[in-house]
Amino acid sequence: MRIYIAVLLAALVLPAQAQEAVKPTPELEKAMSRFNGALKVEAWFRGPGNLTGVAARFNGQPMVFFTDPEGRYMLTGAAVEMNSGKNLIAEATTKYFANFGIAAKALSPLPSPEKSSIDKAKLTRFTAIHQGSGKSGKVAYVIFDFGCEYCMSLYHAISKESLTGEIRWVPVALSGDVAATKAALAIGFGKMDAALALEGKQLKDVVLESKEALGRGALAVENNTVLSKDMNIGTTPYFIYEVKENLFVHSGYATADKILEALGVR
């Protein structure tokens, strides 16, 4: 039977269960095998209602989704628990790919950096959210999208670090209206955490109450998006950093430790 992929699961009205490990049914294991080895499951966990959560990598890229008992549907995107407003997929992504051992095993090796011809002056035109003391003089730019699950997991892991260099987190709008709205709020308020946890009605309420910050941030996000496209950046996360006065870039997936080592900002 063909597997249909739902890009957005807008809301789950059933209360969420704890993300405890579960054993998959034979039907689920058979369904996952239809991807001819491209999908490698790292963990099965209990989802809301009768759904099963899956932490996996697809062609090396980490992903989290829910599926029904027969494995007919993959539900990914924003799975919101209505009572608490939590995005269950974002929460599980953080758990399995930022805080636990799967990250070290599942993520592909960091691609080799490429020397870039990007004009350094253009980088200063980005509106970014800054992290780190900057004492070492090392500066790295991370182009990211709030709709990119890996981007969010990476931010959660790196945001806990005390950096001697500086990371400039540059939000862009590549994945849709919700991600663009969160990016605008983050810039409008000047901090990532102001937008990270907002979902559903809570996001709508903040938008209605914060029109000035939203408008200010929206202009900056639009500018960031246009600039990134001018630099031929079409995927997130995208890393830009300097080594001996030369700019290097790469994109791809790795653990937070490997990313920080490459950027040289620790």
C-alpha positions as CSV (number, residue, x, y, z in Angstrom):
1,M,0.0,0.0,0.0
2,R,1.3,3.4,-0.9
3,I,2.4,5.7,2.0
4,Y,1.0,9.2,1.9
5,I,3.0,12.0,3.5
6,A,1.1,14.8,5.3
7,V,3.3,17.9,5.3
8,L,1.5,19.6,8.1
9,L,-0.4,18.1,11.1
10,A,-2.0,21.2,12.4
11,A,-3.4,20.0,15.7
12,L,-3.8,16.9,17.8
13,V,-6.7,17.2,20.2
14,L,-5.8,14.1,22.2
15,P,-3.5,14.6,25.2
16,A,0.1,13.7,24.5
17,Q,1.7,10.7,26.1
18,A,5.2,10.6,27.5
19,Q,7.8,9.9,24.9
20,E,8.5,6.4,26.2
21,A,10.1,3.8,24.0
22,V,7.7,1.3,22.3
23,K,8.1,-1.8,20.2
24,P,6.9,-1.3,16.6
25,T,4.3,-3.6,15.1
26,P,5.2,-5.9,12.2
27,E,3.0,-3.6,10.0
28,L,5.1,-0.6,11.0
29,E,8.4,-2.3,10.4
30,K,7.2,-3.5,7.0
31,A,6.0,0.1,6.1
32,M,9.3,1.6,6.9
33,S,11.1,-1.0,4.8
34,R,9.4,0.4,1.7
35,F,11.9,3.3,1.5
36,N,14.6,0.8,0.2
37,G,17.0,1.6,3.0
38,A,16.8,5.4,2.6
39,L,14.9,5.7,5.9
40,K,16.8,4.3,9.0
41,V,14.8,4.3,12.2
42,E,16.8,5.2,15.3
43,A,14.0,5.1,17.9
44,W,10.3,4.3,18.3
45,F,8.3,6.1,21.0
46,R,4.7,6.5,22.1
47,G,2.8,9.3,20.4
48,P,-0.6,10.9,21.1
49,G,-3.7,8.7,20.8
50,N,-2.9,5.6,18.9
51,L,0.0,7.1,17.0
52,T,3.6,5.9,17.2
53,G,6.5,8.4,17.1
54,V,9.5,7.7,14.9
55,A,13.0,9.3,15.2
56,A,14.8,8.5,12.0
57,R,17.2,9.7,9.4
58,F,16.2,10.0,5.8
59,N,19.2,9.9,3.5
60,G,21.3,10.9,6.5
61,Q,19.1,13.8,7.6
62,P,17.4,13.6,11.0
63,M,13.6,13.7,11.1
64,V,10.8,13.0,13.5
65,F,7.2,12.0,12.5
66,F,4.2,10.2,13.8
67,T,2.5,7.3,12.0
68,D,-0.7,5.3,12.4
69,P,-0.7,1.6,13.6
70,E,-0.7,0.3,10.0
71,G,2.0,2.7,8.7
72,R,-0.2,4.2,6.1
73,Y,0.6,7.9,6.9
74,M,3.6,9.9,8.0
75,L,2.6,13.0,9.9
76,T,5.2,15.7,10.2
77,G,5.5,19.4,10.6
78,A,3.7,21.1,13.5
79,A,1.9,18.6,15.7
80,V,0.4,20.8,18.4
81,E,-1.0,19.4,21.7
82,M,-4.0,21.6,22.2
83,N,-4.1,21.7,26.0
84,S,-0.5,22.8,26.4
85,G,0.3,24.4,23.1
86,K,3.4,22.2,22.8
87,N,4.7,21.2,19.3
88,L,5.2,17.5,19.9
89,I,7.4,17.0,16.9
90,A,9.7,19.9,17.8
91,E,9.9,18.6,21.3
92,A,10.8,15.1,20.2
93,T,13.3,16.4,17.7
94,T,15.1,18.3,20.5
95,K,15.0,15.2,22.7
96,Y,16.3,12.7,20.2
97,F,18.7,14.8,18.1
98,A,20.1,17.3,20.5
99,N,20.2,15.9,24.0
100,F,20.5,12.1,23.6
101,G,22.9,9.7,22.0
102,I,21.1,9.4,18.6
103,A,22.7,12.6,17.5
104,A,26.2,11.2,17.6
105,K,25.2,8.1,15.7
106,A,22.7,9.4,13.3
107,L,24.0,12.6,11.8
108,S,26.2,12.5,8.7
109,P,29.8,13.7,8.9
110,L,30.1,17.4,8.5
111,P,30.8,18.2,4.8
112,S,34.2,19.8,4.0
113,P,33.9,23.6,3.9
114,E,34.2,25.4,0.6
115,K,36.0,28.6,0.1
116,S,33.4,31.3,-0.7
117,S,33.4,34.4,-2.9
118,I,30.6,36.0,-0.8
119,D,31.3,39.7,-0.2
120,K,32.1,40.2,3.5
121,A,30.4,43.6,3.5
122,K,27.1,42.0,2.6
123,L,27.2,39.9,5.8
124,T,27.0,43.0,7.9
125,R,23.6,43.8,6.2
126,F,22.1,40.7,7.9
127,T,19.9,41.3,10.9
128,A,20.9,38.7,13.4
129,I,20.4,37.5,17.0
130,H,23.8,37.4,18.6
131,Q,25.2,34.7,20.9
132,G,28.6,34.7,22.6
133,S,31.0,37.1,24.2
134,G,33.0,37.8,21.0
135,K,36.2,38.1,23.0
136,S,38.1,35.8,20.6
137,G,37.2,37.8,17.6
138,K,35.8,34.7,15.8
139,V,32.4,35.4,14.2
140,A,30.2,32.8,12.4
141,Y,26.9,33.3,10.7
142,V,24.2,30.6,10.8
143,I,21.4,31.1,8.3
144,F,18.4,29.2,9.6
145,D,14.6,28.8,9.3
146,F,12.1,28.3,12.1
147,G,10.5,25.6,10.0
148,C,13.7,23.5,9.8
149,E,13.5,20.9,12.7
150,Y,17.3,20.3,12.6
151,C,18.0,24.1,12.8
152,M,15.9,24.3,16.0
153,S,17.5,21.3,17.6
154,L,20.9,22.7,16.8
155,Y,20.0,26.1,18.3
156,H,18.7,24.4,21.5
157,A,22.0,22.5,21.9
158,I,24.3,25.5,21.1
159,S,22.3,28.1,23.0
160,K,23.4,26.4,26.3
161,E,27.1,27.0,25.4
162,S,29.3,29.9,26.7
163,L,31.1,31.0,23.6
164,T,34.3,33.0,23.5
165,G,33.5,33.8,19.8
166,E,30.2,34.9,18.4
167,I,27.4,33.2,16.5
168,R,25.1,35.5,14.6
169,W,21.8,33.6,14.1
170,V,20.2,34.9,10.9
171,P,16.5,33.9,10.5
172,V,15.1,33.6,7.0
173,A,11.7,32.8,5.6
174,L,12.0,29.8,3.3
175,S,9.5,27.3,4.7
176,G,6.1,29.1,5.1
177,D,4.1,31.7,6.9
178,V,4.3,30.3,10.5
179,A,8.1,30.1,10.3
180,A,8.3,33.6,8.8
181,T,6.1,34.9,11.6
182,K,8.3,33.3,14.3
183,A,11.4,34.7,12.7
184,A,9.8,38.2,12.6
185,L,8.9,38.0,16.3
186,A,12.4,36.7,17.2
187,I,14.0,39.7,15.5
188,G,11.3,42.1,16.7
189,F,11.9,41.1,20.3
190,G,15.6,40.7,19.9
191,K,15.7,37.2,21.3
192,M,15.1,33.7,20.0
193,D,13.3,32.3,23.0
194,A,10.5,34.8,22.5
195,A,9.3,32.9,19.5
196,L,10.5,29.4,19.9
197,A,7.7,28.0,22.0
198,L,4.8,29.8,20.4
199,E,2.2,27.6,18.6
200,G,-1.4,27.8,17.6
201,K,-3.6,30.2,19.6
202,Q,-0.7,31.4,21.7
203,L,1.2,32.4,18.5
204,K,-1.9,34.2,17.2
205,D,-2.4,36.1,20.5
206,V,1.2,37.3,20.6
207,V,1.0,38.4,16.9
208,L,-2.1,40.5,17.8
209,E,-0.5,42.0,20.8
210,S,2.9,42.7,19.2
211,K,2.2,44.4,15.9
212,E,5.0,46.9,16.2
213,A,7.6,44.2,16.9
214,L,6.2,42.0,14.2
215,G,6.3,44.7,11.6
216,R,9.8,45.7,12.5
217,G,11.0,42.1,12.4
218,A,9.1,41.2,9.2
219,L,11.1,43.9,7.3
220,A,14.3,42.5,8.7
221,V,13.4,38.9,7.8
222,E,12.5,39.9,4.3
223,N,15.9,41.6,3.9
224,N,17.7,38.5,5.3
225,T,15.8,36.2,2.9
226,V,16.6,38.4,-0.1
227,L,20.3,38.7,0.9
228,S,20.6,34.9,1.4
229,K,19.1,34.2,-2.0
230,D,21.5,36.7,-3.6
231,M,24.2,34.6,-2.1
232,N,22.7,31.5,-3.6
233,I,21.7,30.1,-0.2
234,G,18.7,27.9,-0.7
235,T,19.0,25.5,2.2
236,T,19.2,25.7,6.0
237,P,21.2,25.6,8.1
238,Y,23.9,27.3,6.2
239,F,27.2,28.2,7.9
240,I,29.5,31.1,7.0
241,Y,32.7,31.7,8.9
242,E,36.2,33.2,8.4
243,V,39.6,31.4,8.5
244,K,42.7,33.4,8.0
245,E,40.8,36.3,6.4
246,N,39.0,33.9,3.9
247,L,35.4,33.1,4.1
248,F,34.3,29.5,4.1
249,V,30.8,28.0,3.9
250,H,29.1,24.7,4.3
251,S,25.7,23.2,4.9
252,G,24.7,19.9,6.3
253,Y,24.0,18.0,9.5
254,A,26.3,17.1,12.3
255,T,26.3,17.2,16.1
256,A,26.5,20.5,17.9
257,D,30.0,19.7,19.0
258,K,31.2,19.2,15.5
259,I,29.5,22.3,14.3
260,L,31.2,24.4,17.0
261,E,34.5,22.9,16.3
262,A,34.2,23.8,12.7
263,L,33.1,27.3,13.3
264,G,35.9,28.0,15.8
265,V,33.8,30.1,18.2
266,R,34.0,28.0,21.4
